Amino acid sequence: MAELLLKGKQMVSGIPNETRCEGFFVAVEAGKIIEVGTGDAPHLIRKDTKVVSLSDNQWLVPGFVDLHIHGGYGVDVMDHSDEGLQQLKDSLTREGTTSFLATTITQSIQSIEEVIHQVAVHPNQGGAEIVGLHIEGPFINEVRKGAQPAQYIVDPAIELMEKWTNIALGKIKQVTYAPEKPGGLELTTYLREHAINPSIGHSDAQYDEIELAINNGLNQATHLFNGMRPLHHREPGVVGTALLRDELDVELIADGIHIHPHMIQLAWKVKGTNRCLLITDSMRAKGLADGTYDLGGQDVQVKDGQATLEDGSLAGSILPMNEAITNMMIFSGCTFEEAIQMATYNPARKINVLDRKGTIEVGKDADFVIWEDGKIVSTFCKGSHCL
């Protein structure tokens, strides 16, 4: 995949994930990209056309796509607040995120259903676009619950998932669950048949159990290394199986806290760029000062970049996506192009929105970021200058 990422004056129809050159421009009309190129573009100077040009040291990259985010900037998806969702959407553009999955946490059935309905009907007007829902819990294993409240954990149930799918109006894109639990394999099949991404997480499954789930459609591991049976030389566990099996893509939280930098490097070297998905798994406290915050009705202490429950369990992150990209390069040794791919093309492909997100191509949404000297200069969401 990386060889299709070209620099300079060349553009390709496959994956033009970044371009750098003097005089480069992208032209936008009605929120869509209508042309990309270099030099003068007098034919594009029309009343309804916006032309964005780059200076010598700037890079143009697609807007970032975050598959796993609970909140940030004082907002939690579980707040059931339209005003809060809009605040989150507006704030995420600071870090270059232009699309994301609003992610739930294990809570009461009623609370989850309220959030599903709210997100399903929420108008995407301005800021980062909510492209769908990621249901994390309640179908998880209490042994590996992490910061998920144990009292709301239930076994996988197709009847409940069917109800949620109907409420969501087709917007559920990913479900994190423990396939080894009773009903787990049946749920896997249901998710696959309804084009919902089945992702193993908060799971204590062993290799043989995961293999059965893979045969039924399992294709991803949620926040690799965290909330799962670890690698052992006598039992690969979820970690070993995720690293070994090509069918499984892996989410990575590249904050240096959830995963040691050398383990990030290991995961990337084993899985390769095409199978890695950069996520933030961020919670309400992202962008705010140290202090005490709420996550799923639990107090979370945030100090020195780390969010933990009283028992020391990690409770999400406060990681911005632009820092995840920079960290990924530092920790793994990957190139800028490869890190960008893991935050754009890969996640867009994973949740089937690559037809309009994830690359800079004519006809796609005008979601892009101007990057210079390791910092975000501007973020555009469907052609609107959001930062």
N, C-alpha and C positions, 0 to 999 in steps of 0.2 A: 504493500500500500504506500509506503513512504516514498518510493521512487516516482510516484505520480504527483508528488508535491513539488512544484517547480517555482524557482525564484527568477527574478529578472523580468524580461519583457515577454516571456512566454506564458501563455495560458492554455489550459487543457480543458476538455469537456468532462473529464473524469472527476478529479478531485483538486481543483485549484485552491488549496487551503490557505495559501498565503502568497502574496506578490509584493515585491519591493522594487521600485524603480522610479526615477525622476519623471514627473509628468503623468503618472498613472492616475486614472479616474474611474469612478463607477457612477453610472447614471441611473436615477430612480424615478419611477412614475407610479402613482397609486399604490405605494408600498412594495413594489416589485422592482427587481433589477432588470433594466432594459438593455444595458450595454456595459461592457468593461473594456478598457483599452488604455492606450497611451497617446500623448500628443494632444492637439487641439480637437475640440468636438463641437464646432459651431452648429452642426446639424441637430445637436441635442439641446440647444438653448431655446427651449419653448417655455410657455407660461407655466405649465404644470410639471416641468422636469427639474429635478434637483441633481446637481453634479457635485460630487465629493472628490476632491483631489488630494494627493499626498505630497508631502515634502520629501526631501532626499533621504532622511533617516527614519522614515515611518514605514510601518508594515500594515497591510490590510489583512485581517483574518476574519473568518466567520464568527458570528456571535456564539458565545459558549452555551452549551446545552447541559443542564444539571439534572440528572435523573433521580437525585436523592437529596431532598432538602426539606427540613421540617419548619424552618423559619429563619429569622434574622432581623436585625435592626428593630428589635422590640416587638416583633410579631411572631406568632406561632400559627401554623395552618389549623390547628385544633381550636383556635379562638372562636371560630364560627363568625368571623367579622369580615364583611365585604370591604369596609374601610381599611382593615388591617391587611387584607390581601392586596389591595391597591398600593398600600404603603410598601409592602414587601416587593411587589413588582417594580415599583419605581426605584427602590433602593438597590435592587440587584444589578441594575445597570452600572452602578459604580465599579463593579468587579468584572464587567463585560458579559454578564449572563443575560441573554436575550430570550431564552426559552427554558422552562423547567417543569418537572413533575412535582406538584404539591403532594407532600408525603405525610401520611398519617402515622400515628403511633398506636400501640395496643391500648385501647380504651373500651368503654361500654359500647355495645352494638348500636345503641341509639346515638351516641356521640359520633361514632364513625359514619353512620348513615347521614347525619346532619351535615357533616363535612363533605361527603360525597355529593350530596344534592347541591350544596352551596357552590362547590367548585364546578359542577356540571353546568350550572346556569349562570355562573359569574361572567359578566361581559369583559372580553379582553380588549380594553380600550386604553392604550398607553402603557409604557413600561414593558418589562419582560413578559412574554406570553406564557400563560399556563397551558401547556400542550397536553396535559392529562394528569392523572392521579397515579401515585405509587402507594399501594396499600401495604404498609409494613406492619405485620401483626394483624389480627390476634392469633393467626394460625401458626404459632411458633412453639418451640420446646422450652419449657420453664427452666430446664437445666442450663440453657444458654441464653437466658432472657436479657442479660445486660441491663440496660436502663429501661426496658419495657416492663410496665406494671404487671406483676404476676397474677393479680386477682381478676384480670380481664382476659387471660389467655384461654382460648378454646381450641378444640380439634378442628381441622379443616372440614368444611361442610359445603357441598356443592349447592344445596338449596339456598344457603346464605349468600354464596358468591353469585348465584343467578339473580337474587334480589338486588344485590349491589350493582351488578352489571346493568340492570334495567334502570336503576336510579341514576347511574352515572352517564346515561345516554351515550355509551360507547367510549367514554373518556378514561376508563381504567386501562393503563398501559403496562403496568408492572405490579406483581404481587410478590412480596417476600414472605416465605413460609418454610416450615420444617416438613419435608416430604416423608419423613419416617413416621410421623404421627398418624394415627388412624384416620383414614380418608385422604391421606396425602397424595397417593398415587392417582386416585380418582380426580382430585383437584388439579393435579398436573395436566391430566388429559383434557379437562374442561378448559383450563387456561390456554393450552395450545390450540384447541379447536376454536377459541374465540379471539385469537390473535392478541392475547395478553401475555406479556413476558413472564415466565415462571422463574423466580430467582430464589435459590436456597440461601437461607439466612436464619440466625438464631436457632441453629440446628445442631443436634448431637448425632447426626447420621454417620454410619460407617460406609465404607466403600461400596459394599454390595447393595445397600439400600439406595445409595445415590445412583448407582448404575441402573437400577430399575427405574428410577425417576428420569434419568437421561433417556432411557428407552421410551418413556412416555412423553418426553418433550422438554424436560428441564434444560435450560440453556445458559444459566448465569449464576454467579455467586455474589451475594450482597456483602458490601464492605469486607472484602477478603481479610482473613486473619482475625477479625473481630466478631464475637458472638457466634462462634462455631467450634466444633471439635477440632483440635489442632492436629498438626502433622506428627505422627509417631512412626518409628521404624517397624512396628508390628501391626499398625493399623493406620492407613493413610489419612483417615478422617475426612472432614469436609475440605480442609486446607489442601491436603495432599491430592485429593481427587480433583479439586478445582484447578490445581496447577498441572495435573497430569492429563486431564481430558480436554481435547480440543473443542468439544461441544460446548464447554462452559467459558463464557466471557467473565471477567472479574472487575468488580468495582474496587477502586483504590482511593483511600483518604490520604492524600499526600501532605500531611501536616507535620510529620516527624514525631507525632505523639501516638496516634492510633497504630502506626506501623513504623518500626525502626527504618531509617533511611536505607540500610543495607538489605532489608527485607523487601522494600519497594524495588530496589535494584534486582533482587532475585526474582520477584514476580514478573517484572518486565522482561528480564532475560529469558525466562521460561515460557511465558505466554506470548511475548512479542507485542509490538505496537497495536496490531489489529484486534487483539483480544482484551485490551485494557480500556477501562472506562473511568475517567477522572470524575469524582463526585466530591461534594463538600460535606454532606450529612450534617449541615449546620442547623443550629437551634437559635432560639430567640435572642441570645446574647451576642450574636455576631454583630460587630460594628459598634458595640456598646462597651462601657467601662467594666472592670472587674466588679463582681458582686454576686448576689443571690438571685436566681431566676427560676422560672417554672418550666417544667417539661413533663407533660402528661400528669399533672397534679403532684409532681415531686419537686422538691427543692434541689436546685443544681447550683453548686459553687463554681464560679468562674474566676480563675486566677492564673496569671502568667501564661495565657493562651490555652489553658486546659479547663474543660468543663466536666465536673464529676458529681456523682451522688454522694450522700453522706458515707456510704460504705466504700467509696473509692472507685466505683464503676464509672467508666467513661460514659458521658451522656451527650452524645453528639459532639459537634465541633463548632468552632467559631472561625472556620477557614473560609476566606474568599476564594473564588475560582481562579482569579488571576495569580494568587499566591500558590495555589495548587499546581498551576502550570509551571511557574518558576521553580518550585520545589522539585517537581518531577524531573526537570532537567538536571538539577543539582544532585539529587539522590541517585538517579539511575544512570546518568550519562547520556540520555537520549537527546536528540536534537530538538530545536525549537519547533520545527515542522512536525516532528513526531508527537511532541507534547500537545500541540494544537489539535492534531488529529484525534487524540484521546479525549479531548474536551468538546469536539465539534462533530466531525464526521461519524465517529464510532457511535456515540450515543444517539445521534439522529437516525442512523441506520437501525440501531437496536430497537427503537420504539416506532419504526415505520413512518418517520416524518422526513425522510431524506429527500422526498420529492419537493420539499419547500424549505428545508433547513439544512444546516451542516456544511454547506459549501457556498462559495461565491460564484453563482452562475446565472445567466440570463433566464428570467422566468421565475426565479426563486424569491422568497421574501427578502427584503433589503435589511437583513440583520447582519451587522458587521461591526468590527471594532478596529480602531486605529491604535496601534501599539508602537511606542517609541522608547528606547533605552530602558526596557523592562517595565514600563508603566503604561497604563491605559490613558490615552489622550481623549478619545471620544468613543461613545457607544451609540449606535443607530439601531432602532427597533422599527422594522417595516418602513425605513426611510426617515423616521423622525429622530431628530438629534436629542437623545435622552440624557447625555452626559457631555 
